[in-house]
Structure formats: C-alpha cells, structure tokens
Amino acid sequence: MKIPYLPKWEILFICAVAFSLLVADRNIRLSMVLNQGFNNYTQQCGNGMPPCPVGKVCANGYCISTSPPELRANSLSVYP
C-alpha cells in the first residue's frame, strides 16, 4: 500500500490542531478536579487571612459550614 504524500504545512497544521485539543482537554479536566467540592465556598482562610464567620470552620483553605448537608426527600425506602 502506498502512503500518500502530505506537504509539511499540512502535517504541521494537523499537529498544531491535535496539540491545541490536548491542551484544551487538559485545562477542562484540571479545572473540574481543582474546583470539585469548593464551588459554594468563596471565603478563603488560613495563616495570615481573616478567620471564618460563626458556624463555619477552616478546611482545605476554605470556610465550610459545620452543619450536615440537608438531603432532599425521595421515594426510596431506607432500611436499617
């Protein structure tokens, strides 16, 4: 089987598109991992930062609530 000849600019263009897609995918995946679980926590805390307000504690550099999360009612039956 004979491989067709591609000019250098076409090969470079294909490589550039592939590289840009890899970079975009990496940025999207990292942004999801880094922001996971901290979307609602805007106040940062820690050394040299203001303390958390009443009812919140400092965890992983963000002020989080100490109350357990409220679960929505559902129709699933729960057995002990």
Secondary structure, 3 states (H helix, E strand, C coil): CCCCCCCHHHHHHHHHHHHHHHHHHHHHHHHHHHHCCCCCCCCECCCCCCCCCCCEEEECCEEEECCCCCCCCCCCCCCC
